[in-house]
């Protein structure tokens, strides 16, 4: 007689007699199997490019680099660092001011939006606010700004299939209407300064989240959270702002240059809705997840305000960073909580390694939802391809089980903690979490 499957948190991770490990995502119901013998493969999905870096290309490696500011839309804000190491935020610079400072991080509109300005305009009647109209007029008032915007409009229309003749036939007014999204769009990119690490001599030495300092990563994370809050004010129809980072092309990146993306949408995400539905039936579901992590030895790291665990029930090997205490959205937390979350996330990126394609996904409570959903960040290693078996069964094959993730990550974290390249934190068996830590 077949054994009955356990339910609830007891079904989160089951090891069968042959070594197969079955996992269930307690927030979505996704079922994942790790089959013996399929996980012995390298995490990097391609051979590193060891070709030398040309010194003449410094600052011009891709369109996100610091010497190519005019190849991206007019920026909304930037973070700079002064000679004393203090951080400052600058807003809405003119085209002439772009090269007066070097941006450590820039917030720019995406040239090729997932959800376009026209989507918001035609479906919701969205138009630029008075401040956005003023900003656009001021930017276009200078010759450099006007030429910059026209160059970008041309690039976008050419990419959409318009011919040179068709573009030339458009009036300036028609062209400028295409630029509204640069000043009142809902898809932003947060771009880091460095393309390669300092002192790099070949193209394999890309600057990733893990190569930032803990302080740089904190500024990057907080800058992203602040931008999320602003995008919720774009239009009354905004119901969710998706925040994510695609690192390397196998994970969906257009450029191998560190950046995050923020996309405002007019619906709750499918993930959000599934989570809401489950929380209505099992309000303690978040506590159950940490309970499973604590009792199955899946804790990776912990500090005063956050914990990192080897994720379970995900299609790819994953690490989850959970803020502790009562639920808050990322733009609502204190600087201490933000720094705690950022420090753990930075350490997990560093332990993963810049050679591993990965997605960083932020989950949070939409402002129009009154269920106390929790902000957390998931780091997914994109080391396998979803194929026919998964598509036909909706059972996903994850090549590494959560304990394999822990075994890979913990030694690296211990080395980096000893070297002082990550922030201070407890590791592995030093970590202690309880249900009460999610309540105060």
C-alpha positions in Angstrom: 0.0 0.0 0.0 1.3 3.5 -0.9 2.1 5.8 2.0 -0.1 8.7 2.5 1.6 12.1 1.9 1.9 14.4 4.9 0.1 17.8 4.8 0.9 21.4 5.7 4.4 22.2 6.9 5.1 18.5 7.3 5.0 18.2 3.5 7.5 21.1 2.9 10.4 18.7 2.5 10.2 14.9 2.3 13.1 12.5 1.6 12.1 9.2 0.0 13.8 5.9 0.4 15.7 6.2 -2.9 17.1 9.6 -2.0 14.6 11.7 -4.0 13.7 14.9 -2.2 10.2 16.3 -2.7 9.6 19.9 -1.7 6.5 22.0 -1.6 6.3 25.8 -1.5 4.1 26.7 1.4 3.1 30.0 -0.2 2.3 28.9 -3.7 1.9 25.1 -3.7 4.6 24.7 -6.3 6.0 21.1 -6.1 9.7 20.5 -6.7 11.7 17.3 -6.9 15.4 16.8 -6.5 16.3 13.4 -8.1 19.6 11.6 -7.1 22.4 12.0 -9.6 21.2 15.1 -11.4 22.9 17.7 -9.3 26.5 17.0 -10.1 27.1 19.8 -12.6 28.9 23.2 -12.5 26.9 26.2 -11.5 28.4 28.5 -14.2 26.4 28.0 -17.4 29.2 29.1 -19.8 32.9 29.3 -20.1 34.4 32.6 -18.7 35.5 35.2 -21.2 39.2 35.6 -20.4 39.9 38.0 -23.2 41.8 41.1 -22.1 40.1 44.4 -21.3 41.1 47.3 -23.6 42.3 50.3 -21.5 40.8 52.6 -24.1 37.3 51.2 -23.4 37.4 52.2 -19.7 34.0 53.6 -18.8 32.5 52.7 -22.2 32.0 48.9 -22.0 28.2 49.1 -22.4 25.4 51.6 -22.5 25.1 51.5 -18.7 28.7 52.7 -18.2 29.7 56.1 -16.9 31.1 57.5 -20.1 27.9 56.7 -22.0 25.2 58.5 -19.9 23.7 60.0 -23.0 22.8 56.5 -24.4 20.2 56.0 -21.6 17.1 58.1 -20.9 17.2 61.2 -18.7 17.9 60.1 -15.2 15.5 60.6 -12.3 18.2 60.6 -9.6 21.7 59.5 -8.7 23.7 58.6 -5.7 27.2 60.1 -5.5 30.0 59.9 -2.9 32.1 63.0 -2.0 35.8 63.0 -1.2 35.1 62.3 2.5 33.1 59.2 1.6 29.7 60.8 2.4 26.7 59.8 0.2 24.4 62.4 -1.5 21.3 62.0 -3.7 21.0 64.3 -6.7 17.7 64.7 -8.5 16.8 65.5 -12.1 20.1 66.7 -13.5 20.2 68.5 -16.8 22.0 66.9 -19.8 24.8 69.4 -19.3 25.3 68.3 -15.6 25.4 64.5 -16.2 29.2 64.4 -16.3 29.9 66.8 -13.5 29.8 64.0 -11.0 30.3 60.2 -11.2 27.2 58.3 -10.2 27.7 55.3 -7.9 24.1 54.4 -8.7 21.7 55.9 -11.2 17.9 55.7 -11.4 16.9 55.9 -15.1 13.8 55.1 -17.1 14.0 51.8 -19.1 14.4 52.6 -22.8 12.4 49.5 -23.7 9.7 49.3 -21.1 7.9 46.1 -20.2 4.7 48.1 -19.4 5.0 51.3 -21.5 3.8 54.8 -21.0 1.3 54.3 -23.8 -0.2 51.4 -21.8 -0.8 53.7 -18.8 -2.0 56.6 -21.0 -4.4 54.6 -23.3 -5.8 52.2 -20.7 -5.9 54.5 -17.6 -5.8 58.0 -19.0 -2.4 58.6 -17.4 -0.7 61.9 -18.2 2.5 63.5 -16.8 2.0 65.4 -13.6 2.7 69.1 -13.4 6.2 68.4 -12.0 6.9 65.9 -14.7 5.7 68.4 -17.4 8.0 71.0 -15.9 10.9 68.6 -15.8 10.5 67.6 -19.4 10.2 71.2 -20.6 13.4 72.2 -18.7 15.3 69.2 -20.0 14.3 69.9 -23.6 15.0 73.6 -23.3 18.8 73.0 -23.8 20.2 71.9 -27.1 22.1 69.0 -25.5 18.9 67.8 -23.7 16.8 68.1 -26.8 19.3 66.2 -28.9 19.7 63.6 -26.2 15.9 62.9 -26.1 15.6 62.9 -29.9 18.4 60.4 -30.2 16.7 58.1 -27.8 13.3 58.4 -29.4 14.9 57.5 -32.7 16.7 54.5 -31.2 13.4 53.2 -29.7 11.4 53.7 -32.9 14.1 52.1 -35.1 14.1 49.1 -32.7 10.3 48.8 -33.1 10.7 48.4 -36.9 10.3 52.0 -38.1 12.3 52.9 -41.2 14.6 55.9 -41.5 12.2 57.4 -44.0 9.2 57.0 -41.7 11.1 58.5 -38.8 12.2 61.5 -40.9 8.6 62.1 -41.9 7.5 62.6 -38.2 7.2 66.1 -36.9 9.1 67.2 -33.8 5.8 67.2 -31.9 5.1 63.6 -32.9 8.6 62.6 -31.9 8.4 64.4 -28.5 5.1 62.6 -27.7 7.2 59.4 -27.8 9.3 60.9 -25.1 6.7 61.2 -22.4 7.7 57.8 -20.9 11.2 59.2 -20.2 9.6 61.6 -17.7 6.4 59.9 -16.6 6.9 56.1 -17.2 6.6 53.2 -14.7 9.6 51.1 -15.6 12.9 52.2 -13.9 16.4 50.8 -13.8 18.8 51.2 -10.9 22.3 51.0 -12.4 25.6 50.5 -10.5 28.7 52.4 -11.6 31.3 49.6 -12.2 31.2 47.2 -15.1 34.3 45.3 -14.0 35.8 45.0 -10.5 38.6 47.5 -9.7 41.9 46.4 -11.2 40.3 43.9 -13.6 42.4 42.8 -16.5 40.0 40.4 -18.3 36.4 40.3 -19.2 35.5 37.5 -16.7 36.0 39.9 -13.8 32.5 41.5 -13.8 31.4 43.7 -10.9 28.4 41.9 -9.3 26.3 42.6 -6.2 28.8 40.4 -4.2 31.8 42.5 -5.3 30.3 45.7 -3.8 31.3 46.7 -0.3 28.6 46.2 2.4 28.2 50.0 2.5 27.8 50.2 -1.3 25.3 47.4 -1.2 23.3 49.0 1.5 23.0 52.3 -0.5 22.0 50.3 -3.6 19.3 48.4 -1.7 17.9 51.5 0.1 18.0 53.5 -3.2 15.9 50.7 -4.8 13.3 50.7 -1.9 12.9 54.4 -2.1 12.3 54.2 -5.9 9.6 51.6 -5.3 7.7 53.9 -3.0 7.8 56.7 -5.6 6.5 54.4 -8.4 3.4 53.6 -6.3 2.6 57.3 -6.7 2.9 57.2 -10.4 -0.9 56.7 -11.0 -3.9 55.6 -8.9 -4.1 52.5 -11.0 -0.7 51.2 -9.9 -1.4 48.1 -7.7 2.0 46.5 -7.6 5.6 47.4 -8.3 7.7 44.4 -9.2 11.4 44.7 -8.1 14.0 42.3 -9.5 17.6 41.9 -10.6 18.7 39.7 -13.5 22.4 38.9 -13.3 24.0 37.6 -16.5 22.3 36.8 -19.7 21.1 33.2 -18.8 19.1 34.9 -16.1 17.5 37.4 -18.5 20.0 40.3 -18.4 20.3 42.5 -21.5 23.7 43.8 -20.2 26.2 42.0 -18.1 26.3 45.2 -16.0 24.9 45.3 -12.5 21.4 46.8 -12.3 17.9 46.2 -10.8 14.6 46.9 -12.4 11.3 48.3 -11.0 8.1 47.9 -13.0 4.7 49.3 -12.0 1.7 47.2 -13.0 -2.1 47.6 -12.7 -2.8 44.2 -11.1 -1.5 42.2 -8.2 1.0 39.7 -9.4 -0.1 36.0 -9.7 2.4 35.2 -6.9 0.9 37.9 -4.7 -2.7 36.7 -5.2 -1.7 33.0 -4.5 0.0 34.2 -1.3 -3.0 36.2 -0.2 -5.3 33.2 -0.8 -3.0 30.9 1.3 -2.6 33.4 4.1 -6.3 33.7 4.5 -6.5 30.0 5.3 -3.2 29.6 7.1 -2.3 33.0 8.7 0.8 31.5 10.4 2.3 30.3 7.1 5.4 32.6 7.3 6.1 31.3 10.8 5.8 27.8 9.4 8.5 28.5 6.8 11.0 29.7 9.3 10.1 26.7 11.6 10.9 24.3 8.7 14.2 26.1 8.0 15.2 26.0 11.7 14.2 22.4 12.3 15.7 21.1 9.0 19.1 22.8 9.5 18.6 25.2 6.6 19.6 28.4 8.4 22.5 30.1 6.6 23.1 33.4 8.4 21.5 35.8 10.9 22.0 39.3 12.3 19.9 41.5 14.5 17.0 42.1 12.1 17.1 39.4 9.4 17.8 35.8 8.6 18.9 34.0 5.5 17.8 30.4 4.7 18.3 27.9 2.0 15.1 28.1 0.1 12.7 25.2 -0.5 9.9 24.6 -2.9 11.5 26.7 -5.6 12.1 25.8 -9.3 15.8 26.7 -8.9 18.3 26.5 -6.1 17.5 29.5 -3.9 18.4 31.5 -0.9 15.8 33.6 0.9 16.4 36.7 3.1 13.7 37.4 5.6 13.4 40.5 7.7 12.5 39.7 11.3 9.9 41.5 13.6 6.4 42.7 12.5 5.8 42.9 8.8 6.7 46.1 7.0 7.3 47.1 3.4 10.8 47.8 2.2 10.4 51.6 2.1 8.9 51.6 5.6 11.7 49.8 7.6 14.3 51.6 9.7 17.8 52.1 8.5 18.9 49.4 10.9 16.5 46.8 9.4 17.4 47.9 5.8 21.1 47.5 6.6 20.5 44.1 8.2 18.6 42.8 5.1 21.2 44.3 2.8 24.2 42.8 4.6 22.7 39.3 4.4 21.7 39.8 0.7 25.2 41.1 -0.1 26.8 38.1 1.7 24.6 35.6 -0.2 25.5 37.2 -3.5 29.2 37.1 -2.6 29.0 33.5 -1.5 27.1 32.6 -4.7 29.8 34.1 -6.9 29.7 36.5 -9.8 30.0 33.6 -12.3 26.6 32.2 -11.4 23.5 33.5 -13.3 20.8 34.5 -10.8 17.6 36.4 -10.3 17.0 38.5 -7.2 13.2 38.9 -6.6 11.6 41.1 -4.0 8.2 40.2 -2.6 6.1 42.6 -0.5 2.6 43.7 0.4 0.8 45.9 -2.1 -0.5 49.0 -0.4 -4.1 48.2 -1.1 -3.9 44.9 0.7 -4.6 44.7 4.4 -3.3 41.2 5.0 0.0 41.4 6.8 2.2 40.1 4.0 6.0 40.0 4.6 8.7 41.6 2.6 11.5 39.2 1.7 14.1 38.7 -1.0 14.7 35.5 -3.0 18.0 34.8 -4.7 17.6 32.1 -7.4 20.5 30.4 -9.1 19.5 30.0 -12.8 21.6 26.9 -13.5 19.0 24.7 -15.3 16.3 25.1 -17.9 12.7 24.3 -17.4 11.8 21.6 -20.0 9.1 19.3 -21.2 8.7 17.2 -18.0 8.1 20.4 -15.9 5.7 21.9 -18.5 3.6 18.8 -18.8 3.4 17.9 -15.1 3.9 21.2 -13.3 6.4 19.3 -11.1 9.7 21.0 -11.3 13.1 19.4 -11.2 15.6 21.3 -9.1 19.1 19.9 -9.5 20.2 21.0 -6.0 18.3 20.3 -2.8 18.4 22.9 0.0 21.1 21.1 2.0 23.4 21.1 -1.1 22.9 24.9 -1.2 23.8 25.2 2.4 26.9 23.0 2.0 28.1 25.1 -0.9 27.4 28.5 0.7 28.4 28.1 4.4 32.1 27.5 3.8 32.3 30.6 1.6 30.5 32.7 4.2 32.9 31.5 6.9 35.9 32.5 4.7 34.5 35.9 3.9 33.5 36.6 7.5 37.1 35.7 8.6 38.5 38.0 5.9 36.1 40.9 6.8 34.7 41.2 3.3 31.1 40.8 4.5 29.4 42.4 7.5 29.4 40.7 10.9 26.8 38.0 11.2 26.1 34.6 12.8 26.5 31.6 10.5 25.0 28.1 10.2 24.5 26.5 13.6 25.2 29.8 15.4 21.8 31.0 14.1 18.7 30.6 16.3 15.2 31.7 15.1 11.8 31.2 16.6 8.2 32.1 15.6 8.2 35.0 18.1 10.9 36.7 16.0 8.3 37.5 13.3 5.9 39.1 15.7 7.6 41.8 17.7 
